[in-house]
Amino acid sequence: MTELETLRQNLLSQQKLASLGLLSAGIAHEIQNPLNFVINFSKMSEKLLTDMKDILDDVREEIPEDDAADLDDIVDDLTVNMQKIREHGERAVSIIQGILLISRGKEGERIPTDIAHMLHEYVWLAYHAQRASDKSFNISISENYQENMPNVMVIPQDLSRAVLNVVNNACYAVMDRASHEGEDYAPTITVNAKVENGNLIIAIGDNGCGMPDEIRQKLFHDTVTTKPIGKGTGLGMLITHDIIVNGHKGKIDIDTKVNEGTTFTFTIPV
């Protein structure tokens, strides 16, 4: 009966994820249209500012020197602002395209994926999600990706979920330790990725509270959670194990020590 109840809860969670995927795809599509307008109009405004600067140069001799200097400063500031609007708009579009990729990806389909880009987007997505729910949340994130790492054939919508699960747990672990430590403690998450000896190796570590051995032993076999009621379901690591081991034929190694931290290492055959 316990196993049946666990399976039922797993099925309910998968159904919720599927519904959330459809909802996310609809929201992402609707947001992308106004973002395209923001980006296009920022580009047009940059061109108009360039034209305005050319006109200003033509009539500079007719304008008092102080006024001309003020106009130059204003044009320069507006140009920088437009560049920032365009830059962040394009980044938002990139995030939305990632969401659409997750929601539209075919079940089990492997496609060439820029692993460094995917990790960067989803690590920071997890960070900002935590910040949205807790304004006091603040940690350091260290990223180290192999230079010129080739695209790897993975199931991106699944691998990104596994990354999110681990990073979310890491965020909770470092903040849990921070609540008991003094100001000298610096909560940190590290993310490393490389392709070596025919394997994609992704390591996500934290200097959080770590796990006792009894939790470590059954982490992938039961609905285990170290979070308080309402904070976790215990399904994250079960889903992560299924994605890496069954979906990608890889393995997960865990290096953990109480009050020192935890590192999850995904090894996936390329």
matplotlib code that plots the C-alpha trace (Angstrom):
import matplotlib.pyplot as plt

x = [0.0, 2.9, 4.4, 1.1, 0.6, 4.1, 3.4, 0.1, 1.9, 4.6, 1.9, 0.1, 3.4, 4.1, 0.6, 1.1, 4.4, 2.8, 0.1, 2.7, 4.6, 1.6, 0.9, 4.5, 4.6, 1.5, 2.9, 6.3, 4.7, 2.7, 5.6, 7.9, 5.8, 6.1, 9.7, 10.4, 8.8, 11.0, 14.2, 13.2, 12.3, 15.5, 17.5, 15.5, 16.1, 19.8, 19.8, 17.8, 20.3, 23.2, 21.4, 20.7, 24.4, 25.3, 22.9, 24.3, 27.8, 26.6, 25.2, 27.7, 29.1, 25.7, 25.1, 26.7, 29.6, 28.0, 24.7, 26.5, 28.4, 25.1, 23.5, 26.5, 26.2, 22.4, 22.9, 25.6, 23.5, 20.5, 22.6, 24.0, 20.4, 19.1, 22.0, 21.1, 17.4, 18.3, 20.8, 18.5, 15.6, 17.6, 18.6, 14.9, 14.1, 16.9, 15.3, 11.8, 13.2, 14.6, 11.2, 9.6, 12.3, 11.4, 7.7, 7.8, 10.6, 9.6, 9.7, 13.2, 14.5, 18.2, 19.4, 22.7, 22.8, 25.2, 25.7, 27.4, 24.6, 21.9, 23.6, 24.2, 20.5, 19.0, 21.4, 20.5, 16.8, 16.9, 18.7, 16.2, 13.3, 14.7, 15.2, 11.6, 10.3, 12.9, 14.4, 17.1, 18.4, 21.9, 24.7, 27.8, 27.7, 31.0, 30.7, 33.6, 32.9, 35.4, 36.5, 35.2, 33.1, 31.3, 27.5, 26.4, 23.4, 21.1, 17.4, 17.5, 14.1, 14.9, 18.5, 17.5, 15.0, 17.7, 19.9, 17.1, 16.3, 19.9, 20.5, 17.3, 18.4, 21.8, 20.2, 18.2, 21.2, 23.4, 20.7, 19.8, 23.4, 23.6, 20.7, 22.8, 26.2, 27.8, 28.7, 32.0, 30.1, 29.8, 27.1, 28.5, 27.4, 29.8, 29.0, 31.5, 31.1, 33.5, 33.6, 36.3, 37.0, 33.8, 31.6, 29.9, 30.7, 28.6, 29.4, 27.1, 28.5, 27.6, 29.1, 25.8, 24.8, 25.6, 23.7, 24.0, 24.8, 21.3, 19.8, 22.5, 21.9, 18.2, 18.2, 17.2, 15.0, 12.4, 10.5, 13.1, 13.3, 15.4, 13.2, 10.3, 6.7, 5.5, 9.0, 9.7, 8.0, 10.9, 10.4, 13.2, 15.9, 13.8, 13.0, 16.7, 17.9, 15.4, 16.5, 20.3, 20.4, 17.4, 17.0, 20.6, 22.3, 24.6, 25.4, 25.2, 27.9, 27.4, 30.2, 28.7, 29.8, 27.8, 28.4, 30.8, 28.7, 27.5, 28.6, 26.4, 28.3, 26.4, 28.4, 26.6, 28.1, 28.4]
y = [0.0, 2.3, 1.7, 2.2, 5.5, 6.6, 5.7, 7.6, 10.7, 10.4, 10.2, 13.3, 15.2, 14.2, 15.4, 18.7, 19.1, 18.4, 21.0, 23.5, 22.8, 23.7, 26.8, 27.9, 27.5, 29.7, 32.4, 32.3, 32.7, 35.7, 37.3, 36.9, 39.1, 42.3, 41.5, 41.5, 45.0, 46.2, 44.9, 46.2, 49.7, 49.9, 49.2, 51.9, 54.3, 53.6, 54.5, 57.7, 58.7, 58.2, 60.4, 63.0, 63.0, 63.6, 66.6, 67.9, 67.8, 69.8, 72.6, 72.5, 75.9, 77.5, 76.1, 77.4, 75.2, 74.2, 73.3, 71.2, 69.3, 68.6, 67.4, 65.1, 63.6, 63.1, 61.3, 59.1, 58.2, 57.4, 55.3, 53.2, 52.8, 51.6, 49.1, 47.8, 47.5, 45.5, 43.3, 42.4, 42.0, 39.5, 37.6, 37.4, 36.0, 33.4, 32.3, 32.1, 30.0, 27.6, 27.3, 26.7, 24.0, 22.2, 22.3, 21.3, 18.8, 15.3, 12.6, 11.0, 13.0, 13.8, 17.0, 18.8, 21.1, 23.9, 22.5, 25.6, 27.9, 25.6, 25.3, 29.0, 29.8, 27.2, 27.8, 31.5, 30.7, 28.7, 31.6, 34.2, 31.9, 31.7, 35.5, 36.0, 34.1, 35.4, 38.8, 38.1, 35.2, 35.9, 33.5, 33.3, 31.2, 30.1, 28.7, 26.9, 25.5, 23.9, 26.2, 25.3, 22.5, 20.7, 20.5, 17.2, 15.0, 15.1, 15.4, 19.1, 19.4, 16.5, 17.4, 21.0, 19.6, 17.5, 20.6, 22.7, 20.0, 19.8, 23.6, 24.2, 21.7, 23.3, 26.8, 25.4, 23.7, 26.8, 29.0, 26.5, 26.5, 30.3, 30.5, 28.8, 30.2, 33.6, 36.4, 34.6, 31.9, 32.6, 30.5, 29.3, 27.1, 25.8, 24.5, 22.8, 21.0, 19.4, 16.6, 14.1, 10.5, 10.2, 11.5, 14.7, 15.5, 18.0, 18.8, 20.9, 21.5, 23.6, 24.4, 23.8, 21.6, 18.2, 15.0, 12.2, 8.8, 7.4, 10.1, 9.6, 5.8, 6.1, 9.4, 7.8, 5.0, 6.7, 9.9, 11.5, 15.1, 17.0, 20.1, 20.9, 20.2, 22.3, 23.0, 19.7, 16.6, 14.2, 13.5, 15.7, 13.2, 10.3, 12.3, 13.3, 9.7, 8.6, 11.4, 10.7, 7.0, 5.7, 8.6, 9.3, 5.9, 7.8, 7.8, 10.1, 10.3, 12.1, 13.4, 14.8, 15.6, 17.0, 20.7, 20.9, 20.5, 18.2, 17.7, 15.9, 14.7, 13.6, 11.5, 11.0, 9.1, 11.4]
z = [0.0, 0.8, -2.7, -4.4, -2.6, -3.6, -7.2, -7.1, -5.7, -8.4, -11.1, -9.7, -9.7, -13.3, -14.3, -12.5, -14.3, -17.7, -17.0, -15.8, -19.0, -21.2, -19.1, -19.3, -23.1, -23.4, -21.1, -22.8, -26.3, -25.2, -23.5, -26.5, -28.7, -26.6, -26.0, -29.7, -29.9, -27.0, -28.7, -32.2, -30.9, -28.8, -32.0, -33.8, -31.0, -31.1, -34.8, -34.1, -31.4, -33.9, -36.4, -33.7, -32.8, -36.4, -36.6, -33.3, -34.8, -37.8, -35.7, -32.9, -33.7, -33.3, -29.8, -26.6, -25.5, -22.1, -23.8, -26.4, -23.7, -21.9, -25.1, -25.7, -22.2, -22.6, -26.0, -24.6, -21.6, -23.7, -26.1, -23.1, -21.8, -25.1, -25.4, -21.9, -22.8, -26.0, -24.2, -21.3, -23.7, -25.8, -22.7, -21.7, -25.2, -24.7, -21.4, -23.0, -25.9, -23.3, -21.6, -25.0, -25.7, -22.5, -23.1, -26.7, -26.6, -27.7, -25.2, -25.0, -28.0, -27.9, -29.6, -29.8, -26.8, -25.6, -22.1, -20.7, -21.9, -20.5, -17.2, -16.9, -17.7, -15.3, -12.4, -12.4, -13.0, -9.7, -8.0, -9.1, -8.2, -4.6, -4.6, -5.7, -2.6, -0.1, -0.7, 2.0, -0.1, -1.3, -2.3, -4.4, -7.6, -9.2, -12.7, -14.5, -18.0, -20.3, -23.1, -26.6, -25.1, -28.0, -28.1, -26.5, -27.5, -24.5, -23.7, -22.8, -21.2, -18.9, -18.1, -17.2, -14.7, -13.1, -12.8, -11.4, -8.8, -7.6, -7.6, -5.7, -3.1, -2.9, -2.4, 0.5, 2.0, 2.0, 3.4, 6.0, 7.2, 6.9, 9.4, 12.0, 11.2, 11.8, 9.4, 8.5, 6.6, 2.8, 1.2, -2.2, -5.0, -7.6, -11.1, -13.3, -16.7, -19.1, -21.7, -20.9, -22.0, -23.9, -21.0, -20.2, -16.5, -14.6, -11.0, -8.8, -5.3, -2.3, 1.1, 2.9, 5.7, 4.0, 4.5, 7.1, 5.8, 6.4, 4.2, 1.5, 1.3, 0.5, -1.4, -4.7, -3.5, -1.3, -1.2, 1.1, 1.9, 4.4, 4.1, 6.5, 5.7, 2.8, 1.5, -0.3, -1.7, -1.7, -5.4, -6.7, -6.4, -7.6, -10.8, -11.1, -10.8, -13.5, -15.8, -15.5, -15.0, -17.0, -19.5, -20.3, -19.3, -16.9, -13.2, -10.2, -7.6, -4.3, -2.1, 1.1, 4.6, 7.4, 8.0, 5.0, 1.9, -0.9, -4.5, -7.1, -10.2, -13.3, -15.7, -19.0, -22.0, -25.0]

ax = plt.figure().add_subplot(projection="3d")
ax.plot(x, y, z, "-o")
ax.set_aspect("equal")
plt.show()
